Amino acid sequence: MSYKINRRKFVTRTALSAAGIIFGSNLAGCSSKSTVGSSVSSLTSTSSSSNPLDEVMKYKKIDSHAHVWEHIPGDLDVQLDYADRLGIQTQVISCPVTSGEATPERFRNNNDFIIKCMKQYPDRFIGQITLNPEYQKESLQEIDRCIDQGMVGMKVYKQLKINDPLYFPIIEKFIDHNMVMLMHSGPGTKRIGPKYDTLDPPTISIPEDFVDIAKRYPEGMFQFAHLAGGLDWEYACKALKDSPNVYVDTSGSNNEANLINFALEYIGEDRLLFGCDRSFYQGVGLMMSSNLTESQKEKLFFKNYNNILKKSGKNVS
């Protein structure tokens, strides 16, 4: 299927994509019920309301890729404030070890913080486990401990590729629990497409790694992270097209026009997941500026991830 767009539509959607950033500047000091300035609505005549948030707030939302950090004072309240402004009822939070060695002590401490957040706001946060399979025994033990505390699924970083054999026992354990595995992704040293340089280590997971592990474990559920995170998203969508057990989240800070429309063509409406990765206005702006129908927005914003949660009996009511 060819993907065509005329110049008028391209300009309009590019403007709408920028709405995510403009939302941020207009709403930084406003509640979700406040009147938004005319700068967003003037971008396009397709809006049915002078207040774009009227449309945004229509949809139930699960942010499938969210983080909170213990070392940032007040971060929890900031995250919830952003979510309230954009009608994000539920955030799937994790705290992976992103610098230095991911020792058992460090990933246990990070998981303890997530458990604390979950207990403080049980109706707002779903916690995900982080670990490091280089510490095999400790990671397997940590899965049991955290699931007993109500955590659902896994979020891991770039210590090892998702298809590294050290992940196999961990993946098999999550398959037994019917839980999704979210892995950080990026250009990697192979570069996703010819135009991207990268500072990522060779252990970064790239689309081919997801394709490989998805074939090895067709019963597993894998989540490819932040399509809007700076990688070559066209290449990624094409590479993951025929991997039905790989879900793709839309999180990231890039507001490139037609990203969602392109992903819809290759990944399909049942495997795309709304996510922000702390770029709240951009994440919602990408969705609202797309060609998604009402039912497709409902799927991406909420139903698709909730269907994943249903498999483990942890769905949002």
N, C-alpha and C positions, 0 to 999 in steps of 0.2 A: 504493500500500500504506500503510495507516495504521500508526502506531507506538504501541502501547499498552503500559502497564506498570502493574501494581497497586501499591498502597502498600507492601505487604510486600517485594516485589522491589526497589522503589525504595530503601527504607531499607537493605536488605541490600547492594545494589550500591554505594550511597553510602559505606557503611562500608568495603567492600572497596576502593573507590577510594582512600580515605584510608590504606590499608595501605602505599602507596608511601612516604608520609612516615614512618609508624611503622617500616617497614623501616629507614629511614635512622637513626633515633634508636637502634634496637636493635643495629644492625650496625656502627656507626661504628668500633668497636674490635675487631670479630670477623672471623674468616675465614669463608669460605663453608661450612665444615664445622661451624661453631659452632652451638650450640643457641640458637634465637631465643626471646625471652621470650614469655609467653602472651598479651601484649596484642594481637598480630595475630590469632592463632588464635581468640581469644575474640570477635572481631568477627562471625564467622559460623560456623555449624555445617556449612557445605557443604565445608569444607576436609577433604581425605582424610588429612592429616598434621598432627601438632602443630607441625611445622616447615614454614612456607610455602616456604622455600627448597628443600626437597626437590622440590617441584613446579616451581619456577622453574628449577632446574638441569637439568631433563629436556631442555630445548630448546636446540638450537644457535641462536646468535644473531649477526646482523650488525646493528650499530648504523648505520643508513643516514644519520645526521645527527650528526656528532661534530666537535668542535673541540679543538685544542690551541693554546696561546698561548706564544710565546717570552718574553714579558715577565713571565710568572708563574713564579717560581722553583719547580722541582720539579713543574711541571704534568703532565709526561709520566707520571711515576710515580704521581701522584694519579689520573689517568685510568685507568691500567691497574689500579690497586688497586680502584677502583669496578667496573671491568669484570670482574675476577676474582671479586669477591664475588657477582656476579649472572650469571656464566656467559656473559658476552659475549665470544666468541672473537675477533671482528673488528670494528674500528671504521673507518668511512669518515671520514677527518679532512680538515679544511681550515682555512685561516687567512685569511679575507677581511679586507679593509681596512674597518673599521667606523666609523672616525672620521677626519676630515680628508680631504684629497684623495688618492684612490687613484691615485697616479702610478705609472708603470712601475717606478721604483726600489723603491717600497714593495711592489707586488704581486709583483715578482720576489723580493725579500727574504723575503716571507711564503712563497712557494712553495719557496724554498731550505730554509726551516725544515721544511716538510712533507716534503720529500725526505730531509732528515736523519733525521727521525723514522721514515720508512719503512725506511731502511737500518738503523737501529738495532734496529727490531722488525719485520722483514719478514713475520713470520707473524701479526702482530696489527693492522697498520695498512694501509689502502688510502688513498692520497692523492688528493685532488681539487685541480684547478687553480683558482686565482682570478685575476681579471683585471678590466679596466675597458675596455669597448668604446669609450669616448670617445677612447682611444688605440688606434686600430684596428690599425695596422701592428704596434705592439709587442705587442698582445694576440694577434694571429695567430701571431707568432713565438714567443710564450711557450707557446702550445698545443703547438707542435711540440717545443720544448725539454723541456717537462714530460712529455709522452707518451713521449719517448725515455728519460726517467728512470723510467718505470714508473707514472706517475700515470694515473688513470682517472676521466673525467668532470670536471664543473665545478661549483663553488659560487661564486655571485656574490651581491652584497649589493644595496643600493638606490640605486646611482648612477644607474641607468636602469631603466625598466620592461623586462620580459622581451620585450615585443613592440615595443620601439623598433627602428626600421630599422637602427640601428648594430649591433644584435645579429645581423642576418640572416646576414652572412658567417661569423660565429662559430658560429651554430647549424648552418649548412651544413657546417662543418668537423667539428663533433661528430657530425653525422649520418653523415658519411663514415667516422668511426671507430666508429660504433655505440655511442656513449657517452651516458649520461644527463646532463641539465643541471639542477642543483639551484639554485633561486632562492629567496632570502629573500622572505617574504610578510608582509602585515600589513593592518590595517584601511584604511590609506590615507586620503587627504583626502576621499574619497567616502563613507567609513565603510561597513564591511561590516555592513549592517543599521542600524536607526535608533538603537540604544542605545549605540553605541561612539564615543567621542571618540578623537582620536589626535594624537600629536605627530609622526607620520611625514611625510616630505616628499611632494610630489605624484608623485615618481618611484617610490614604493613599488609593487610589483606586487600586484595584487588578483586575485581569481578570474577576472574578466572578461578580464584581460590574458592569463592562461594559456589560457582558452578560445579567444581570438583567435589566439595564436601556434600553438596545437595544431592549429587548422584550417588555418593557412597552411602548416605543416610536419607533415602527418599521419605522416610517417615518422620524426619526431623523438621523443625521450623526454624528458619534462619532469617534474620533481619539485617539487611544491608543498610548501613547508616548514612545519613545526611547527603541525599542526592544533591541538595543545594549547598553543599559544603566546600565547593571549590574544585571538585573533580570534573572530569569530562563526562557529564551526565548523559549525553547522547550515546557515547561509547558504552557506558555502564548499562543503560537501558537495553541496548541491542544485545549485549553480552548475556544479560540475565533473562532475556525474553522467554527462553524455553526451560527455565528452572522454576517449576510451579510451586515448590516449597521454599522459595526465597521471596520474602516480602521486602519492599523497598520503602524506607521512610523519606519524607520530603524535607527534612530539617536542614537548616543552614542559613547563613546570612546573605547568600547571593539571590538577588531579585532578577534573574534572567528571564526575559519574556519567553513564554511558551514552554517552559520547563515542564509544567504539569501536563499540558496538552500532549507533549511529546511522550512523556512517561506513560500517559494513559493509553497511547497507541501501542506501545511495546510491552508494557508490564500488565496493563489491564486494570479495571476498576476494583477488582477484588484483592489485589496484592499490594496496592499502594496505601501507605499509612501516613496520616498527618503527624508531623513532628516539628519541633521548634529548635531544640538544642540551644535554648536560651535566646534565640532570635525570634521573639514572640510576634512582633508586628510583621516582620518579613515572612514568617511561616504562615500566618493567617492571610497576609496580602497575596502571597503566591496562590493560595487556594481560591480566594475571592476574585482574582483577576483572570482565572482560567475559564475554559469552555465547559467546565463540569456542569451537568444537569443537577437539579435539586436532589434527586435520588443518589447521584454519584457523590455529591458533597456530603450527604448523610453517611455514605459508606466510608469515605476517606476520613472524615472528621471523627467518626465514632464507631460505626458498625464493624468495620473490618478488624480493628484491634479488639473490640469486644468479643468478636467471634473467636479470636485466638484465645482470649481469656476463658471463654466458655469451655474449651477443651480440657482445662484443668479445674473447672468448677469455680473459677475466681472472677467471673465476669461482673461488670458494673451493672447494677439493677436499674 
